[in-house]
Amino acid sequence: MLSRTTTRLARSRSHKRSAFTLIELLVVIAIIAILIALLLPAVQQAREAARRSQCKNNLKQITLATHMFHDTFNVFPYAISDYTVTADLSDPDNLPSSTWVTGHIQIMPYLEQDAVASRWDKEERRNSTNDTDGDGYTNAMLVQMLVPTFLCPSMPLPGPLPENRAPCSYIFSSGTAPTSDLHYASYYGLPEPVYDGAIIPRILNPKKSTVPSFEKKTKMRDITDGTTNTFLLGEIDHSPAGVPDTSGDVVGGVWAYGYAGFSYGSTGTRLNLHDGTTTYGVFRSQHPGGAHFAMVDGSVHFISENINSDLYKSLSTRAGGEVVEFP
């Protein structure tokens, strides 16, 4: 009898020992929390590395498309083309409304985006609701289309933009002119800054000029500083590192809008400036520490936001004669 009782007690004690105590459970939870804390940064870094890789690939595709445009026409596209192709530029007082056709639109056929490019009416403004060719599409409809190649995966999509225009993460490099000059030139005309970069805009303000004259499109042979040492385009974002835009204006890229900062920019302001103000044409990204740039030769490099200012500007000139040691 005693033996049976002892056996039952032993079994009971054994059964109780098989359960977790509260302390043991807390220890396990703490260990799991520590492991998650250790692994989470690694997971985030891996995701960012994947996003960076995709961003670089986007830039390479855009650069290749720009090269194909050059191979076809023997010139680079304008960053923007201010007036319609058929405009009579000999009469500056009677020029049609500007259409601001961007370089992004011009290279779309070489990015397998001919469905958009072929439907774009170059004789209408970007927000036009006129379906002049009767294909069922208007420019106002097309500007809303997201183009995956134009979007860096690290850049969160912004909220609704004016006229529902689609954002863009990459803009052409027009040189070293201060970004404030780019803004006032693109909106209000002369005085024009010096566009000393690889891709230049085609702008004319008929109210300030009596003789229409445009800088000629650049060619590969014009990049005398070397195609490996000259920016072709770089990143721009719509979400400045958690800093809200206090200007009440749009300061990010828009592939269909030919204004400074929307489709082209400069190195006139430091890289990765995120101050919540209207900083038109400033290259910046959501990647920690810098931004990607595509060179004219097609290579893509990550440029540190701490780059020397003079070196940064030298990398954006096409014929400045600077001796550049690439960072």
Short mmCIF file of the C-alpha atoms (twelve columns), coordinates in Angstrom:
data_MODEL
# 
_entry.id   MODEL 
# 
loop_
_atom_site.group_PDB 
_atom_site.id 
_atom_site.type_symbol 
_atom_site.label_atom_id 
_atom_site.label_alt_id 
_atom_site.label_comp_id 
_atom_site.label_asym_id 
_atom_site.label_seq_id 
_atom_site.Cartn_x 
_atom_site.Cartn_y 
_atom_site.Cartn_z 
_atom_site.pdbx_PDB_model_num 
ATOM 1   C CA . MET A 1   0.000  0.000  0.000   1 
ATOM 2   C CA . LEU A 2   2.808  2.332  0.942   1 
ATOM 3   C CA . SER A 3   4.580  1.477  -2.237  1 
ATOM 4   C CA . ARG A 4   1.577  2.465  -4.364  1 
ATOM 5   C CA . THR A 5   1.231  5.800  -2.555  1 
ATOM 6   C CA . THR A 6   4.907  6.564  -3.033  1 
ATOM 7   C CA . THR A 7   4.621  5.753  -6.717  1 
ATOM 8   C CA . ARG A 8   1.652  8.087  -7.113  1 
ATOM 9   C CA . LEU A 9   3.498  10.931 -5.349  1 
ATOM 10  C CA . ALA A 10  6.509  10.411 -7.545  1 
ATOM 11  C CA . ARG A 11  4.348  10.529 -10.662 1 
ATOM 12  C CA . SER A 12  2.604  13.665 -9.393  1 
ATOM 13  C CA . ARG A 13  5.907  15.418 -8.727  1 
ATOM 14  C CA . SER A 14  7.214  14.340 -12.112 1 
ATOM 15  C CA . HIS A 15  4.099  15.739 -13.787 1 
ATOM 16  C CA . LYS A 16  4.462  19.091 -12.017 1 
ATOM 17  C CA . ARG A 17  8.125  19.432 -13.057 1 
ATOM 18  C CA . SER A 18  7.200  19.099 -16.749 1 
ATOM 19  C CA . ALA A 19  5.381  22.503 -16.783 1 
ATOM 20  C CA . PHE A 20  7.078  25.912 -17.207 1 
ATOM 21  C CA . THR A 21  7.198  28.188 -14.237 1 
ATOM 22  C CA . LEU A 22  6.386  31.876 -14.659 1 
ATOM 23  C CA . ILE A 23  10.045 32.777 -14.257 1 
ATOM 24  C CA . GLU A 24  11.100 30.278 -16.899 1 
ATOM 25  C CA . LEU A 25  8.470  31.641 -19.293 1 
ATOM 26  C CA . LEU A 26  9.674  35.201 -18.753 1 
ATOM 27  C CA . VAL A 27  13.259 34.129 -19.385 1 
ATOM 28  C CA . VAL A 28  12.260 32.470 -22.667 1 
ATOM 29  C CA . ILE A 29  10.330 35.577 -23.748 1 
ATOM 30  C CA . ALA A 30  13.320 37.768 -22.882 1 
ATOM 31  C CA . ILE A 31  15.650 35.554 -24.914 1 
ATOM 32  C CA . ILE A 32  13.299 35.670 -27.904 1 
ATOM 33  C CA . ALA A 33  13.064 39.468 -27.624 1 
ATOM 34  C CA . ILE A 34  16.861 39.745 -27.557 1 
ATOM 35  C CA . LEU A 35  17.182 37.511 -30.614 1 
ATOM 36  C CA . ILE A 36  14.603 39.578 -32.498 1 
ATOM 37  C CA . ALA A 37  16.405 42.787 -31.532 1 
ATOM 38  C CA . LEU A 38  19.654 41.312 -32.827 1 
ATOM 39  C CA . LEU A 39  18.171 39.955 -36.042 1 
ATOM 40  C CA . LEU A 40  15.907 42.888 -36.977 1 
ATOM 41  C CA . PRO A 41  18.727 45.265 -38.022 1 
ATOM 42  C CA . ALA A 42  20.226 42.502 -40.143 1 
ATOM 43  C CA . VAL A 43  16.863 41.903 -41.817 1 
ATOM 44  C CA . GLN A 44  16.398 45.630 -42.410 1 
ATOM 45  C CA . GLN A 45  19.911 45.905 -43.851 1 
ATOM 46  C CA . ALA A 46  19.242 42.976 -46.165 1 
ATOM 47  C CA . ARG A 47  16.028 44.601 -47.371 1 
ATOM 48  C CA . GLU A 48  17.752 47.939 -47.936 1 
ATOM 49  C CA . ALA A 49  20.550 46.170 -49.823 1 
ATOM 50  C CA . ALA A 50  17.924 44.614 -52.097 1 
ATOM 51  C CA . ARG A 51  16.275 48.012 -52.598 1 
ATOM 52  C CA . ARG A 52  19.629 49.601 -53.413 1 
ATOM 53  C CA . SER A 53  20.322 46.887 -55.959 1 
ATOM 54  C CA . GLN A 54  16.977 47.536 -57.657 1 
ATOM 55  C CA . CYS A 55  17.603 51.284 -57.572 1 
ATOM 56  C CA . LYS A 56  20.966 50.818 -59.298 1 
ATOM 57  C CA . ASN A 57  19.332 48.616 -61.895 1 
ATOM 58  C CA . ASN A 58  16.713 51.305 -62.572 1 
ATOM 59  C CA . LEU A 59  19.431 53.882 -63.153 1 
ATOM 60  C CA . LYS A 60  21.289 51.538 -65.495 1 
ATOM 61  C CA . GLN A 61  18.138 50.979 -67.527 1 
ATOM 62  C CA . ILE A 62  17.465 54.719 -67.768 1 
ATOM 63  C CA . THR A 63  21.072 55.358 -68.793 1 
ATOM 64  C CA . LEU A 64  20.911 52.622 -71.426 1 
ATOM 65  C CA . ALA A 65  17.692 54.136 -72.783 1 
ATOM 66  C CA . THR A 66  19.388 57.545 -72.944 1 
ATOM 67  C CA . HIS A 67  22.289 55.981 -74.859 1 
ATOM 68  C CA . MET A 68  19.854 54.357 -77.287 1 
ATOM 69  C CA . PHE A 69  18.219 57.756 -77.839 1 
ATOM 70  C CA . HIS A 70  21.685 59.171 -78.570 1 
ATOM 71  C CA . ASP A 71  22.457 56.309 -80.961 1 
ATOM 72  C CA . THR A 72  19.220 57.043 -82.819 1 
ATOM 73  C CA . PHE A 73  19.441 60.840 -83.032 1 
ATOM 74  C CA . ASN A 74  23.164 61.440 -82.414 1 
ATOM 75  C CA . VAL A 75  22.296 63.778 -79.521 1 
ATOM 76  C CA . PHE A 76  21.143 63.434 -75.937 1 
ATOM 77  C CA . PRO A 77  17.535 64.415 -75.180 1 
ATOM 78  C CA . TYR A 78  16.800 67.793 -73.676 1 
ATOM 79  C CA . ALA A 79  15.983 67.637 -69.972 1 
ATOM 80  C CA . ILE A 80  12.875 69.533 -71.050 1 
ATOM 81  C CA . SER A 81  11.721 70.917 -74.368 1 
ATOM 82  C CA . ASP A 82  9.796  74.095 -73.712 1 
ATOM 83  C CA . TYR A 83  7.678  74.467 -76.840 1 
ATOM 84  C CA . THR A 84  5.852  72.336 -79.348 1 
ATOM 85  C CA . VAL A 85  7.818  70.698 -82.117 1 
ATOM 86  C CA . THR A 86  5.928  72.598 -84.818 1 
ATOM 87  C CA . ALA A 87  6.136  75.994 -83.122 1 
ATOM 88  C CA . ASP A 88  7.319  78.896 -85.275 1 
ATOM 89  C CA . LEU A 89  10.204 80.125 -83.155 1 
ATOM 90  C CA . SER A 90  10.789 83.087 -85.467 1 
ATOM 91  C CA . ASP A 91  7.813  84.850 -83.909 1 
ATOM 92  C CA . PRO A 92  8.389  84.974 -80.123 1 
ATOM 93  C CA . ASP A 93  5.242  87.016 -79.511 1 
ATOM 94  C CA . ASN A 94  2.958  84.312 -80.879 1 
ATOM 95  C CA . LEU A 95  4.418  81.108 -79.543 1 
ATOM 96  C CA . PRO A 96  1.902  78.456 -78.485 1 
ATOM 97  C CA . SER A 97  1.472  77.382 -74.892 1 
ATOM 98  C CA . SER A 98  4.536  75.587 -73.602 1 
ATOM 99  C CA . THR A 99  4.302  71.813 -73.413 1 
ATOM 100 C CA . TRP A 100 7.401  71.103 -71.337 1 
ATOM 101 C CA . VAL A 101 8.132  67.694 -72.833 1 
ATOM 102 C CA . THR A 102 10.625 66.024 -70.490 1 
ATOM 103 C CA . GLY A 103 13.639 63.896 -71.276 1 
ATOM 104 C CA . HIS A 104 11.876 61.078 -69.458 1 
ATOM 105 C CA . ILE A 105 9.104  61.103 -72.051 1 
ATOM 106 C CA . GLN A 106 11.611 61.203 -74.904 1 
ATOM 107 C CA . ILE A 107 13.444 58.046 -73.744 1 
ATOM 108 C CA . MET A 108 10.310 56.051 -72.884 1 
ATOM 109 C CA . PRO A 109 10.263 54.118 -76.183 1 
ATOM 110 C CA . TYR A 110 13.644 52.660 -75.170 1 
ATOM 111 C CA . LEU A 111 12.342 51.617 -71.748 1 
ATOM 112 C CA . GLU A 112 9.578  49.423 -73.152 1 
ATOM 113 C CA . GLN A 113 7.160  52.237 -72.305 1 
ATOM 114 C CA . ASP A 114 6.151  52.999 -75.862 1 
ATOM 115 C CA . ALA A 115 2.504  52.533 -74.883 1 
ATOM 116 C CA . VAL A 116 2.820  55.766 -72.897 1 
ATOM 117 C CA . ALA A 117 5.197  57.605 -75.206 1 
ATOM 118 C CA . SER A 118 3.223  56.889 -78.375 1 
ATOM 119 C CA . ARG A 119 0.056  58.247 -76.787 1 
ATOM 120 C CA . TRP A 120 1.676  61.433 -75.499 1 
ATOM 121 C CA . ASP A 121 0.497  64.421 -77.502 1 
ATOM 122 C CA . LYS A 122 3.505  66.713 -77.910 1 
ATOM 123 C CA . GLU A 123 1.262  69.477 -79.193 1 
ATOM 124 C CA . GLU A 124 -0.685 69.636 -75.923 1 
ATOM 125 C CA . ARG A 125 0.255  70.644 -72.404 1 
ATOM 126 C CA . ARG A 126 0.946  67.908 -69.876 1 
ATOM 127 C CA . ASN A 127 -2.396 68.503 -68.107 1 
ATOM 128 C CA . SER A 128 -4.429 68.749 -71.304 1 
ATOM 129 C CA . THR A 129 -7.727 66.868 -71.449 1 
ATOM 130 C CA . ASN A 130 -7.886 67.136 -75.251 1 
ATOM 131 C CA . ASP A 131 -7.838 63.817 -77.080 1 
ATOM 132 C CA . THR A 132 -6.690 65.306 -80.374 1 
ATOM 133 C CA . ASP A 133 -5.710 62.013 -82.007 1 
ATOM 134 C CA . GLY A 134 -8.801 60.147 -80.814 1 
ATOM 135 C CA . ASP A 135 -6.925 57.242 -79.223 1 
ATOM 136 C CA . GLY A 136 -8.888 57.487 -75.978 1 
ATOM 137 C CA . TYR A 137 -5.962 58.921 -74.004 1 
ATOM 138 C CA . THR A 138 -5.118 62.458 -72.955 1 
ATOM 139 C CA . ASN A 139 -1.934 63.844 -71.447 1 
ATOM 140 C CA . ALA A 140 -3.840 64.484 -68.225 1 
ATOM 141 C CA . MET A 141 -4.500 60.747 -68.028 1 
ATOM 142 C CA . LEU A 142 -0.958 59.700 -68.911 1 
ATOM 143 C CA . VAL A 143 0.745  61.897 -66.294 1 
ATOM 144 C CA . GLN A 144 -0.915 59.782 -63.593 1 
ATOM 145 C CA . MET A 145 0.720  56.540 -64.701 1 
ATOM 146 C CA . LEU A 146 3.374  55.081 -62.416 1 
ATOM 147 C CA . VAL A 147 6.444  53.916 -64.323 1 
ATOM 148 C CA . PRO A 148 8.226  51.249 -62.215 1 
ATOM 149 C CA . THR A 149 11.651 52.017 -63.710 1 
ATOM 150 C CA . PHE A 150 11.294 55.633 -62.564 1 
ATOM 151 C CA . LEU A 151 10.669 54.657 -58.917 1 
ATOM 152 C CA . CYS A 152 13.287 53.822 -56.294 1 
ATOM 153 C CA . PRO A 153 11.896 51.093 -53.992 1 
ATOM 154 C CA . SER A 154 13.327 52.910 -50.959 1 
ATOM 155 C CA . MET A 155 11.204 55.987 -51.663 1 
ATOM 156 C CA . PRO A 156 7.721  55.768 -50.134 1 
ATOM 157 C CA . LEU A 157 5.106  56.880 -52.612 1 
ATOM 158 C CA . PRO A 158 3.870  60.359 -51.676 1 
ATOM 159 C CA . GLY A 159 0.249  61.209 -51.160 1 
ATOM 160 C CA . PRO A 160 -1.828 62.626 -54.009 1 
ATOM 161 C CA . LEU A 161 0.152  65.230 -55.936 1 
ATOM 162 C CA . PRO A 162 -1.379 68.214 -57.753 1 
ATOM 163 C CA . GLU A 163 -3.161 67.123 -60.937 1 
ATOM 164 C CA . ASN A 164 -2.550 63.507 -59.839 1 
ATOM 165 C CA . ARG A 165 0.866  63.591 -61.481 1 
ATOM 166 C CA . ALA A 166 2.974  60.487 -60.977 1 
ATOM 167 C CA . PRO A 167 6.197  60.762 -58.942 1 
ATOM 168 C CA . CYS A 168 9.700  59.981 -60.167 1 
ATOM 169 C CA . SER A 169 12.878 59.110 -58.242 1 
ATOM 170 C CA . TYR A 170 15.462 60.087 -60.873 1 
ATOM 171 C CA . ILE A 171 16.246 63.409 -62.553 1 
ATOM 172 C CA . PHE A 172 18.827 64.458 -65.128 1 
ATOM 173 C CA . SER A 173 21.929 66.421 -64.153 1 
ATOM 174 C CA . SER A 174 22.042 69.871 -65.751 1 
ATOM 175 C CA . GLY A 175 25.256 71.022 -64.063 1 
ATOM 176 C CA . THR A 176 26.320 73.266 -61.209 1 
ATOM 177 C CA . ALA A 177 23.894 76.199 -61.315 1 
ATOM 178 C CA . PRO A 178 22.348 77.019 -57.908 1 
ATOM 179 C CA . THR A 179 19.019 75.284 -57.560 1 
ATOM 180 C CA . SER A 180 17.292 78.597 -56.833 1 
ATOM 181 C CA . ASP A 181 18.454 79.824 -60.263 1 
ATOM 182 C CA . LEU A 182 17.065 76.691 -61.883 1 
ATOM 183 C CA . HIS A 183 13.701 77.312 -60.260 1 
ATOM 184 C CA . TYR A 184 13.387 80.942 -61.291 1 
ATOM 185 C CA . ALA A 185 14.679 80.247 -64.792 1 
ATOM 186 C CA . SER A 186 12.270 77.406 -65.421 1 
ATOM 187 C CA . TYR A 187 9.293  79.322 -64.059 1 
ATOM 188 C CA . TYR A 188 10.042 82.918 -64.931 1 
ATOM 189 C CA . GLY A 189 12.619 82.857 -67.710 1 
ATOM 190 C CA . LEU A 190 15.769 84.957 -67.985 1 
ATOM 191 C CA . PRO A 191 18.352 85.371 -66.667 1 
ATOM 192 C CA . GLU A 192 19.227 81.814 -67.521 1 
ATOM 193 C CA . PRO A 193 21.848 79.984 -65.475 1 
ATOM 194 C CA . VAL A 194 24.734 78.258 -67.185 1 
ATOM 195 C CA . TYR A 195 23.777 74.680 -67.907 1 
ATOM 196 C CA . ASP A 196 27.154 72.978 -67.850 1 
ATOM 197 C CA . GLY A 197 25.955 69.420 -67.260 1 
ATOM 198 C CA . ALA A 198 25.458 66.426 -69.520 1 
ATOM 199 C CA . ILE A 199 21.721 66.978 -70.071 1 
ATOM 200 C CA . ILE A 200 20.468 70.528 -70.544 1 
ATOM 201 C CA . PRO A 201 16.957 72.048 -70.716 1 
ATOM 202 C CA . ARG A 202 15.575 73.926 -73.699 1 
ATOM 203 C CA . ILE A 203 13.923 77.020 -72.281 1 
ATOM 204 C CA . LEU A 204 12.813 80.274 -73.834 1 
ATOM 205 C CA . ASN A 205 10.864 83.118 -72.275 1 
ATOM 206 C CA . PRO A 206 9.461  85.095 -75.235 1 
ATOM 207 C CA . LYS A 207 8.691  88.083 -72.996 1 
ATOM 208 C CA . LYS A 208 12.369 88.474 -72.101 1 
ATOM 209 C CA . SER A 209 14.025 87.562 -75.384 1 
ATOM 210 C CA . THR A 210 13.583 89.117 -78.818 1 
ATOM 211 C CA . VAL A 211 15.657 86.533 -80.683 1 
ATOM 212 C CA . PRO A 212 14.777 82.931 -79.859 1 
ATOM 213 C CA . SER A 213 17.962 80.986 -79.332 1 
ATOM 214 C CA . PHE A 214 18.460 77.688 -77.610 1 
ATOM 215 C CA . GLU A 215 21.555 75.865 -76.550 1 
ATOM 216 C CA . LYS A 216 22.147 72.930 -78.823 1 
ATOM 217 C CA . LYS A 217 21.507 69.481 -77.431 1 
ATOM 218 C CA . THR A 218 24.607 67.899 -75.998 1 
ATOM 219 C CA . LYS A 219 26.374 65.008 -77.665 1 
ATOM 220 C CA . MET A 220 28.645 62.300 -76.372 1 
ATOM 221 C CA . ARG A 221 31.632 64.125 -77.845 1 
ATOM 222 C CA . ASP A 222 30.784 67.173 -75.694 1 
ATOM 223 C CA . ILE A 223 31.567 65.239 -72.503 1 
ATOM 224 C CA . THR A 224 35.249 66.159 -72.584 1 
ATOM 225 C CA . ASP A 225 35.685 65.699 -68.835 1 
ATOM 226 C CA . GLY A 226 35.226 61.995 -69.457 1 
ATOM 227 C CA . THR A 227 32.098 59.883 -69.493 1 
ATOM 228 C CA . THR A 228 33.268 57.983 -66.409 1 
ATOM 229 C CA . ASN A 229 33.569 61.221 -64.416 1 
ATOM 230 C CA . THR A 230 30.365 63.024 -65.401 1 
ATOM 231 C CA . PHE A 231 26.917 62.632 -63.875 1 
ATOM 232 C CA . LEU A 232 24.074 61.811 -66.254 1 
ATOM 233 C CA . LEU A 233 21.309 61.621 -63.682 1 
ATOM 234 C CA . GLY A 234 20.800 61.045 -59.984 1 
ATOM 235 C CA . GLU A 235 18.210 60.391 -57.324 1 
ATOM 236 C CA . ILE A 236 15.559 62.676 -55.902 1 
ATOM 237 C CA . ASP A 237 12.849 61.795 -53.391 1 
ATOM 238 C CA . HIS A 238 9.471  63.002 -52.175 1 
ATOM 239 C CA . SER A 239 9.842  62.045 -48.517 1 
ATOM 240 C CA . PRO A 240 12.680 63.983 -46.911 1 
ATOM 241 C CA . ALA A 241 13.855 61.727 -44.074 1 
ATOM 242 C CA . GLY A 242 10.760 62.222 -41.957 1 
ATOM 243 C CA . VAL A 243 10.862 66.007 -42.311 1 
ATOM 244 C CA . PRO A 244 7.493  67.363 -43.492 1 
ATOM 245 C CA . ASP A 245 7.458  69.772 -46.400 1 
ATOM 246 C CA . THR A 246 6.779  73.179 -44.862 1 
ATOM 247 C CA . SER A 247 6.744  75.034 -48.155 1 
ATOM 248 C CA . GLY A 248 3.341  73.906 -49.356 1 
ATOM 249 C CA . ASP A 249 4.857  73.003 -52.711 1 
ATOM 250 C CA . VAL A 250 6.008  69.821 -54.414 1 
ATOM 251 C CA . VAL A 251 9.764  69.337 -54.234 1 
ATOM 252 C CA . GLY A 252 10.224 65.844 -55.653 1 
ATOM 253 C CA . GLY A 253 10.584 64.320 -59.085 1 
ATOM 254 C CA . VAL A 254 7.706  64.077 -61.570 1 
ATOM 255 C CA . TRP A 255 8.528  62.327 -64.848 1 
ATOM 256 C CA . ALA A 256 6.017  64.271 -66.946 1 
ATOM 257 C CA . TYR A 257 6.722  67.783 -65.590 1 
ATOM 258 C CA . GLY A 258 9.507  69.772 -67.185 1 
ATOM 259 C CA . TYR A 259 10.464 72.058 -64.345 1 
ATOM 260 C CA . ALA A 260 13.617 72.303 -62.268 1 
ATOM 261 C CA . GLY A 261 13.531 69.632 -59.613 1 
ATOM 262 C CA . PHE A 262 10.807 67.639 -61.322 1 
ATOM 263 C CA . SER A 263 12.858 66.334 -64.251 1 
ATOM 264 C CA . TYR A 264 16.327 67.852 -63.875 1 
ATOM 265 C CA . GLY A 265 18.527 69.198 -61.097 1 
ATOM 266 C CA . SER A 266 22.017 70.369 -60.225 1 
ATOM 267 C CA . THR A 267 24.855 70.008 -57.756 1 
ATOM 268 C CA . GLY A 268 24.525 73.673 -56.806 1 
ATOM 269 C CA . THR A 269 23.123 72.647 -53.417 1 
ATOM 270 C CA . ARG A 270 24.651 69.996 -51.183 1 
ATOM 271 C CA . LEU A 271 23.673 66.390 -51.641 1 
ATOM 272 C CA . ASN A 272 20.865 64.919 -49.535 1 
ATOM 273 C CA . LEU A 273 19.550 68.250 -48.254 1 
ATOM 274 C CA . HIS A 274 16.412 67.460 -46.236 1 
ATOM 275 C CA . ASP A 275 15.236 70.624 -44.545 1 
ATOM 276 C CA . GLY A 276 11.506 70.706 -45.275 1 
ATOM 277 C CA . THR A 277 11.746 73.698 -47.602 1 
ATOM 278 C CA . THR A 278 11.254 74.097 -51.315 1 
ATOM 279 C CA . THR A 279 14.603 72.807 -52.497 1 
ATOM 280 C CA . TYR A 280 14.123 72.466 -56.235 1 
ATOM 281 C CA . GLY A 281 16.575 70.290 -58.112 1 
ATOM 282 C CA . VAL A 282 18.472 68.974 -55.087 1 
ATOM 283 C CA . PHE A 283 19.696 65.416 -55.500 1 
ATOM 284 C CA . ARG A 284 18.706 63.351 -52.482 1 
ATOM 285 C CA . SER A 285 17.464 59.893 -51.580 1 
ATOM 286 C CA . GLN A 286 16.007 57.725 -48.847 1 
ATOM 287 C CA . HIS A 287 19.159 55.599 -48.765 1 
ATOM 288 C CA . PRO A 288 21.159 56.240 -45.582 1 
ATOM 289 C CA . GLY A 289 24.284 58.319 -46.142 1 
ATOM 290 C CA . GLY A 290 23.988 59.381 -49.763 1 
ATOM 291 C CA . ALA A 291 22.401 58.768 -53.150 1 
ATOM 292 C CA . HIS A 292 22.971 56.865 -56.375 1 
ATOM 293 C CA . PHE A 293 24.195 58.580 -59.530 1 
ATOM 294 C CA . ALA A 294 24.515 57.206 -63.043 1 
ATOM 295 C CA . MET A 295 27.514 58.401 -64.991 1 
ATOM 296 C CA . VAL A 296 27.429 59.108 -68.709 1 
ATOM 297 C CA . ASP A 297 29.311 55.863 -69.388 1 
ATOM 298 C CA . GLY A 298 26.480 53.866 -67.790 1 
ATOM 299 C CA . SER A 299 28.148 53.000 -64.503 1 
ATOM 300 C CA . VAL A 300 26.257 53.663 -61.273 1 
ATOM 301 C CA . HIS A 301 27.899 54.834 -58.054 1 
ATOM 302 C CA . PHE A 302 26.690 55.566 -54.541 1 
ATOM 303 C CA . ILE A 303 27.905 59.055 -53.626 1 
ATOM 304 C CA . SER A 304 28.324 59.928 -49.957 1 
ATOM 305 C CA . GLU A 305 26.390 62.925 -48.670 1 
ATOM 306 C CA . ASN A 306 29.675 64.052 -47.108 1 
ATOM 307 C CA . ILE A 307 31.371 64.458 -50.484 1 
ATOM 308 C CA . ASN A 308 33.526 67.547 -50.883 1 
ATOM 309 C CA . SER A 309 31.463 70.343 -52.439 1 
ATOM 310 C CA . ASP A 310 34.001 71.175 -55.158 1 
ATOM 311 C CA . LEU A 311 34.369 67.524 -56.116 1 
ATOM 312 C CA . TYR A 312 30.594 67.126 -56.170 1 
ATOM 313 C CA . LYS A 313 30.249 70.032 -58.596 1 
ATOM 314 C CA . SER A 314 33.153 68.830 -60.728 1 
ATOM 315 C CA . LEU A 315 31.421 65.509 -61.272 1 
ATOM 316 C CA . SER A 316 28.425 67.280 -62.814 1 
ATOM 317 C CA . THR A 317 30.249 69.376 -65.434 1 
ATOM 318 C CA . ARG A 318 30.661 67.992 -68.927 1 
ATOM 319 C CA . ALA A 319 33.603 70.169 -69.978 1 
ATOM 320 C CA . GLY A 320 34.892 71.939 -66.885 1 
ATOM 321 C CA . GLY A 321 38.451 70.722 -67.333 1 
ATOM 322 C CA . GLU A 322 38.717 69.596 -63.715 1 
ATOM 323 C CA . VAL A 323 41.030 66.762 -62.750 1 
ATOM 324 C CA . VAL A 324 38.721 64.486 -60.815 1 
ATOM 325 C CA . GLU A 325 39.670 61.575 -58.604 1 
ATOM 326 C CA . PHE A 326 36.486 59.590 -58.291 1 
ATOM 327 C CA . PRO A 327 35.462 59.012 -54.640 1 
# 
